Amino acid sequence: STEDEDHHDSGHSHDKGLEAVQEDKDVGHSHGDGGYAGDNPAQMADTEMHSDEADVHQHDTQTSRETSALGFVTLFQQALFSGDFDRVASSFAPDATVFENGKKEASLKGYLEHHLKPELPMLKSADRQVISQNVIGGEDLAIVTTSSILTIENKGQQHRFNSIETLGISEGPDGWKVVHAHWSSRPISDQK
C-alpha cells in the first residue's frame, strides 16, 4: 500500500541498519523508561494521559476509543523497550501479520522467537525519542503510527535511526490486540 511504501525507510528497530549494530552482540536497545501502568490500557489512558488528552471524557466515543487504543500502544511500546517479551508476545492476535522493512515475516511465532526475542536486549539499551504519534480509530479497529529517533551506543559510538512503527489493532473480548505490525528504520546521517 501507499502507507507501507511511504514508511518503508523509517520505523522500528528491526531494519538492516539496526540489525547490523545488533550483530556486534554487545549492544542493547531500550525503547524508553521501562515502567508501565498495569495490564489495562484503559487504566493507563486514564492515569497517564498527556495534558491535551485530559478532557477525553468530554469528547465523543470516537475520541475515547482512540485514547484507549493509544493507551494500549503505549503499554505495548513500554513492554517492547523494557524487554518484556511475554507482554509483547501476548499483545499480538494469534493471526497477526508482521512486516519489517518491506518484508512480510513468515509467521508470528517465528518472528517473535527468532527475530524479536534476540533484539530485545538491544532495544532495552537504546534511547528512544518519540517525534510524533497519530491515531486513526473506528468502532473496534485503530491504526497507530509512531515516528521516533532511536539512539544505540556500540563500542563507544552512537548510531541513530529514524524509526516508524505502524500498528493495526483490534478490540475484542480480550481487549486490544495487534493484528498488523510494520516496522522500518534507516540510519540518520550526521553529515550536512
N, C-alpha and C positions, 0 to 999 in steps of 0.2 A: 504494500500500500504506500501511498504518498508519505504518510506519517513515518513508516518504517524507513523509507528512503531518506527522509529529512533528518532522522535521528540516527542514522547508521554510523556516523563518525563520532558521536558523542554519547556518553551514557554511563554504564555501570563498570565496575572494576574488573570485568571479565573479558577484556579485549586483549589483543595480542600485545599491546604496549604494556599493560599491567601484568599479563602472564609472563612477559619477558623479565620483568622485575621480580616477580614471584618465583621464577625458576632458580634464583640465587639462594633460595631456601632460608636465608636469614632475614627475610623481610616479612613483617606482619602488616596487617591492614585494619584500621579502625574506622568505623563509619559514624563516629560521634562520641557522645559522652557515656554511652553504655546503658544507663539505667532506663527502665520503662515502668509505667504505672499499671501494673496488673494485666490481666488477660482480656479485659473487656474494652474494646475500642470506644464504646460509648462513654464509659467512665473516664477513659483517658481524655477523650474530647472534652468532657465536662470539666476536668481538672487541669488540663494543660493547654487550653486554647490560647492563641495569640490574642492580644487586646482587640484587634479588629474583628475577631470571631466571637467575642464575649457576649454579644447580643443575639447569638444564633437562634435562641428560643423565640425571639420576636419575629423571625423570618418564616417563610413558608416551609413546607415539608421538604421541598427540593433542597433548600439550603441546609436543612437539618441532616438530610441523608448525605449530602456532600461533606458535611463536617464529620459525620460518623465514618464515612469512607476515608477521609483524611486521617482520622484518629487511628483506624486500622493500619493504614500505610505507615504512619509514624511509628507505631509499635513494631511493625514488620521491619522497618529500616533500623530501628534501635536494636532489635534482635540480631539482624544481619551484621551490623557494625560492632556488636559486643561479642560476637562469636557464638551465639546461642543457636546451634544447629537444630536442636529439636524444635524449638519455637519456630524457626524459619521453615523447616520441613512441614510442620503441622499447619502452616498458614496457606499451603497450596491445596487446591482441589485435586483429587486423585487423577483427573484427566487434564490437568493444566498443561499448556504448551509453553515452552521457553525458547526464546530467541536470544542469541548473543552475537553481536557484531554481524548481523545479517544472515546468520546460520541458525536453522532450527535444530534444537537438541533432539536426539533420537528418542529419549524417554525421560520423564521427570525423575524417576528413580536413579537412572544412570547419571543424570545431570547433578542431582543432589549429592550422591555418594562419591562420584569420581571427578567432579569439576568444582562444585561449590564447597564441599567439605574441606578439601585441601587448601582452598583460597581463604578460608575464614581467618586463620592467623594473620595473613597479610591485611585483610580488611579491618581486623581488630586494631592493628597498629597504625592505620592510616589516619590522617586528619581530613575531615570532610566539611566543606563549606557549601551549604545549600544556597544556590543563587536564585532559583525560582521553583515554584510548585503550583501546578494547575490541576483543578478537579473539574471533570465533566460528569454529572450524575444523572441517573434515571431512577426508576422505581426501585430496582434491585440490582442495577449494574452501575459501575462507575469506572472511569479511566483517570488515573492519577499519573501525571508526568512530573518528574523531578529532575532539575538540572543542577549539577553541583561541580565543584572542583575538588578533586582528591589529591592529596599530597602524601607520598610514600617516601620514607628515607631508607636507603640501601647503601651500605658500605660508605657512609658519610656523605652521600649525595642525595639530594632531594629530586624526586621525579613527580611532576604534576600532570594531571589529566583532566580534560573536560569530560564529564560523565552525564549520560542521560539514562534515566530509568523510566520505563512506561509500564505501568501495571494495570491490567484489566481485572477488576474484582467483581465478585457476585455475592449478594447477600442471600443466605438460605437459612434453614433451621439451625445450623451450627454457627451462624454469624457470617461475617465476611470471609471470603476465601479468594486467593489469587487464582484466576483461571487462565491468564495470559501474562507473561513477563517478557520484556525486551530490554536488554542492557547493551549499551555500547559506550566506548570511550576512545579518546585519542589523546596523544601526548600534547602538552602545551609547550610551544617553543618559546624560550625566553629571549630569543634574538628578535630585534626590531628591524 
